[in-house]
């Protein structure tokens, strides 16, 4: 069964940045990592204008969502998601889950998945059949309890990121996934 790590924090705390650093460290350790990272797009240091989808394996980058100034046009919250890029992102996550790789990153599980059952929701359903060894799921702190309940059968580890511990979190994630990954390497 796939081993899950949930990375939880409030908005703007640095979940994606910590996960990007973990991916770098994991690669340096020889891990095969796939899935999707979703860093913010800014037009200035203070103004977020959207969200990218970045393939964690190939590093291909596409614009996933833009800030929508007209609330009626927003898909989720203040964002209007590009359905083609969301479909591509989901495809990359499903491909990674179906591959015998070390880690799949899913950034992020939010209202789109847990409330609207869209976005990466099909990936949550695929976890039981995953060939990947581990998965790191990024989730907003306010949705953590709901995601933990949905994934209770997997007994996921949870890492809470704060502004004070965020520099240590990438190494903490690496330590969490290292045991299951090294065991698979030994079994191969």
Secondary structure, DSSP 8 states (H G I E B T S, - for coil): --EEEEEEE-TTS-HHHHHHHHHHHHHHTT--EEEEE--EEEEETTEEEEEEEEETTT--EEEEEEE-SSGGG-SBTTEEE-HHHHHHHHHHHHHHHTS--SEEEEEEE-HHHHTTS-TTHHHHHHGGG--SSEEEEEEEGGGHHHHHHHTGGG--EEEE--TTTHHHHHHHHHHHHHHHHHHHHHH-
